[in-house]
Amino acid sequence: MRKCFELCKSGVKAMLEDGRKKVEEDPPKQSEQTSQQGAEVKQGVFSQKSADLRMRDLALQVEGFGRDAIGGLYGSVYHVTTLDDSGHGSLRQACKTVGPLWIIFDVSGIIVLSSAIRVTSYKTIDGRGQRVKLMGNGLQLRGCEHVIICNIEFQSGRGHDVDGIQLKPNTQHVWIDQCSLSDYDDGLIDITRQSTDVTVSRCYFFNHDKTMLIGADPKHVDDRCIRVTIHHCFFDGTRQRHPRLRFFHSAMFMRLDTTRKLLNITQRRQRTMIWQNQVTFALKVMCS
């Protein structure tokens, strides 16, 4: 039984590591033109056509309440060329630009943030093909819509109300995919104040206390509109809030938890939940 647990754990870890490190594969060589596009993607040089292929590939993977998120699908491609906190070619500059953008990285490394990056509507932050880590602070999605965050690492955020990814208020149509998050002073992902239609998928949460909050507090009854899907996520050694749920409609499936605390879900107030394949429950019973 313990062997079964270890196999599941190693499988999820491999899936997440694969998503962080792999470079986009060349598309099938049906023609010389298609081959050329694949080579451009592999080298990190994007023509508009190869970028379109990359966008469509990512968009087809979304499931759940965040399935309508389009991010920067119809915008230009923005290249992050520096690991500086701000300035030309920085992630902060891209996120505050008004209008749709598909943001890709020409560099790998650590971006140390002096303050949170405010992400505006219609943005895709696409870290595939590089390894990019945000430290010191995180991303704030406030009153925006249609945001996709993929393959970014978040670690060691410091300060009051500093979350890895913070959604409030009235943020909608968000997809967070294949990210790893750990060690923040507040939450790793907080979804509150009428933010809704969100999917969190294939993410790795570790080395943290208050992991994920859905719904602000019992006084905010308007949070009844919140709809969140969490699937194929791995909670590894986190202590609580897996997630903490107040007013919400939530669907969770294929959730692996190594904290040895039964389900680790705190439910408050009115909620509608769909549960499938909650690996936590089955494995804890088998291994206890």
C-alpha positions in Angstrom: 0.0 0.0 0.0 2.8 2.4 0.8 4.4 1.4 -2.4 1.2 2.5 -4.2 1.4 5.9 -2.5 5.1 6.4 -3.4 4.3 5.5 -7.1 1.5 8.1 -7.2 3.7 10.7 -5.5 6.6 10.1 -7.9 4.3 10.2 -10.9 2.8 13.6 -10.0 6.3 15.0 -9.3 7.5 13.7 -12.6 4.5 15.3 -14.4 5.2 18.7 -12.8 8.9 18.6 -13.4 8.3 17.6 -17.0 5.9 20.6 -17.5 8.5 23.0 -16.0 11.5 21.9 -18.0 10.4 20.6 -21.4 10.9 22.7 -24.4 8.1 22.8 -26.9 8.4 19.9 -29.3 8.5 20.3 -33.0 5.1 19.8 -34.6 4.6 16.9 -37.0 6.7 17.3 -40.2 3.9 17.4 -42.6 5.6 20.1 -44.7 8.8 22.1 -44.9 6.9 25.1 -43.5 5.6 23.2 -40.4 9.2 21.9 -39.8 10.5 25.5 -39.9 7.9 26.6 -37.3 8.9 23.8 -35.0 12.6 24.8 -35.2 11.7 28.4 -34.4 9.8 27.4 -31.3 12.7 25.1 -30.1 15.2 27.9 -30.5 13.0 30.4 -28.7 12.6 32.6 -31.8 8.9 33.1 -32.5 7.4 34.1 -35.8 3.7 35.0 -35.6 2.7 31.6 -37.1 4.8 29.6 -34.7 3.4 31.7 -31.8 -0.1 30.9 -33.0 0.6 27.2 -32.8 2.0 27.6 -29.3 -1.1 29.5 -28.2 -3.6 27.1 -29.7 -1.8 24.1 -28.1 -2.0 25.7 -24.6 -5.6 26.9 -25.0 -6.8 23.3 -25.8 -5.7 22.0 -22.4 -8.0 24.1 -20.1 -10.8 22.4 -18.2 -13.3 23.5 -15.6 -14.7 26.8 -14.6 -11.8 28.7 -16.1 -12.3 27.1 -19.6 -13.3 30.4 -21.2 -10.0 32.2 -20.3 -8.3 33.2 -23.5 -5.4 35.3 -22.0 -3.5 37.2 -24.7 -4.6 34.9 -27.5 -5.5 37.7 -29.9 -2.6 40.0 -29.0 1.0 40.5 -29.9 3.8 38.4 -28.6 5.9 40.1 -26.0 9.5 38.9 -25.3 10.7 39.2 -21.7 14.4 39.8 -22.3 15.6 40.8 -18.8 15.4 39.5 -15.2 15.2 43.1 -13.9 12.2 44.0 -11.7 11.1 46.7 -14.0 12.0 48.6 -17.2 12.1 47.8 -20.9 11.8 44.1 -21.6 10.7 43.2 -18.1 7.8 41.1 -16.9 6.4 44.0 -15.0 6.4 46.2 -18.1 4.5 43.5 -20.0 1.9 42.9 -17.4 1.0 46.6 -17.0 0.7 47.2 -20.7 -3.0 47.8 -21.7 -4.4 45.3 -24.2 -3.9 41.6 -25.0 -0.3 40.2 -24.9 1.1 36.7 -25.1 4.2 37.0 -22.8 7.1 34.6 -23.4 10.6 34.5 -21.9 13.9 34.7 -23.7 15.8 34.3 -20.4 15.7 31.8 -17.5 16.5 32.8 -13.9 15.2 34.5 -10.8 13.2 37.8 -10.9 13.3 39.5 -7.4 10.2 41.6 -7.0 10.3 44.7 -4.8 6.5 44.9 -4.9 3.7 42.8 -6.4 3.2 42.9 -10.2 -0.3 44.0 -11.1 -1.5 42.0 -14.1 -4.0 43.7 -16.5 -6.6 42.0 -18.6 -6.0 39.7 -21.5 -2.5 38.5 -20.6 -0.9 35.1 -21.0 2.3 34.7 -18.9 3.8 31.6 -20.7 7.0 30.3 -19.0 7.2 27.1 -21.1 10.6 26.5 -22.5 12.4 28.4 -19.7 12.7 28.2 -16.0 11.5 31.5 -14.4 11.2 32.0 -10.7 9.5 35.0 -8.9 10.8 35.8 -5.4 10.1 38.5 -2.9 6.5 39.1 -4.0 3.9 37.8 -6.4 1.2 38.6 -9.0 -1.9 40.5 -8.3 -5.0 40.1 -10.5 -7.3 42.9 -9.5 -10.5 43.6 -11.3 -9.1 42.0 -14.5 -10.3 39.2 -16.8 -8.9 36.6 -19.1 -5.5 35.9 -17.6 -3.5 32.7 -18.1 -0.4 31.9 -16.0 1.6 28.9 -17.0 4.9 27.2 -15.9 6.1 29.9 -13.4 7.7 29.3 -10.0 6.8 31.3 -7.0 9.0 31.3 -3.9 9.7 33.2 -0.7 7.3 36.1 -0.8 7.6 38.5 2.2 5.3 41.1 3.7 1.8 41.6 4.9 -0.9 40.3 2.5 1.7 39.0 0.1 0.4 36.1 -1.8 1.9 34.1 -4.7 -1.1 34.8 -6.9 -3.9 37.0 -5.5 -7.3 37.3 -7.2 -9.4 40.1 -5.9 -11.8 41.8 -6.4 -14.1 40.9 -9.3 -11.4 39.1 -11.3 -12.7 36.4 -13.7 -11.8 33.9 -16.4 -8.4 32.9 -15.0 -6.3 29.7 -15.6 -3.3 28.9 -13.5 -1.4 25.9 -14.8 1.8 24.0 -14.1 3.1 26.4 -11.5 5.0 25.6 -8.4 4.4 27.7 -5.2 6.1 27.7 -1.8 7.0 29.7 1.3 5.0 32.9 1.3 4.1 35.0 4.3 0.4 34.9 3.4 -1.3 32.5 0.9 0.0 30.8 -2.2 -3.2 31.4 -4.2 -6.1 33.4 -2.8 -9.3 33.8 -4.7 -11.7 36.2 -3.0 -14.1 39.2 -3.3 -16.3 37.9 -6.1 -13.5 36.6 -8.3 -14.8 33.7 -10.2 -14.5 31.3 -13.1 -11.0 30.1 -12.2 -9.2 26.8 -12.9 -6.0 25.8 -11.0 -4.4 22.8 -12.7 -1.3 20.6 -12.4 0.3 22.9 -9.8 2.8 21.9 -7.0 2.3 23.4 -3.6 5.0 22.8 -1.0 6.7 24.1 2.2 3.9 26.4 3.3 1.3 27.0 6.0 -1.9 28.7 4.7 -2.0 27.3 1.2 -5.1 28.4 -0.7 -8.1 30.5 0.3 -11.4 30.6 -1.7 -13.8 33.3 -0.4 -12.8 36.2 1.8 -14.7 35.8 5.1 -18.3 34.9 6.2 -19.4 38.6 6.0 -18.8 38.7 2.2 -21.9 36.9 1.1 -21.4 38.2 -2.5 -18.6 35.6 -2.7 -21.4 33.1 -3.4 -20.7 33.7 -7.1 -17.2 32.2 -6.8 -16.7 29.2 -9.1 -13.3 27.3 -9.0 -12.0 24.1 -10.4 -8.8 22.5 -8.9 -7.4 19.4 -10.7 -4.3 17.3 -10.7 -2.6 19.4 -8.0 0.0 18.2 -5.6 0.0 19.4 -2.0 3.4 18.3 -0.6 4.0 19.0 3.1 1.7 22.0 3.3 -0.1 22.5 6.6 -3.6 23.8 6.0 -6.0 25.4 3.5 -6.0 22.7 0.8 -8.1 24.8 0.1 -10.1 26.7 2.7 -13.6 27.2 1.3 -16.3 29.6 2.3 -18.9 30.7 -0.3 -18.2 28.9 -3.5 -19.1 26.4 -6.2 -16.1 24.1 -6.5 -15.0 21.0 -8.5 -11.9 19.1 -7.4 -10.4 15.9 -8.9 -7.2 14.0 -8.9 -5.7 15.9 -5.9 -2.7 14.3 -4.2 -1.8 15.3 -0.7 1.2 14.1 1.4 0.4 16.1 4.6 -1.1 13.0 6.3 -4.1 15.0 7.4 -7.4 13.7 6.2 -8.5 15.7 3.2 -7.3 19.0 4.7 -10.3 20.9 3.4 -12.0 23.5 5.6 -15.6 24.2 4.5 -17.6 27.2 5.7 -21.1 28.6 4.8 -22.9 27.8 1.5 -21.1 25.6 -1.0 -21.6 23.3 -3.9 -18.9 20.7 -4.4 -18.1 18.0 -6.9 -15.4 15.5 -5.8 -13.6 13.0 -8.0 -10.6 10.8 -7.3 -9.5 12.5 -4.1 -6.2 10.6 -3.7 -5.6 12.1 -0.3 -8.5 10.2 1.3 -7.7 6.8 -0.3 -4.0 6.9 0.3 -4.2 8.1 3.9 -6.5 5.3 4.8 -4.3 2.7 3.1 -1.0 4.0 4.7 -2.2 4.7 8.2 
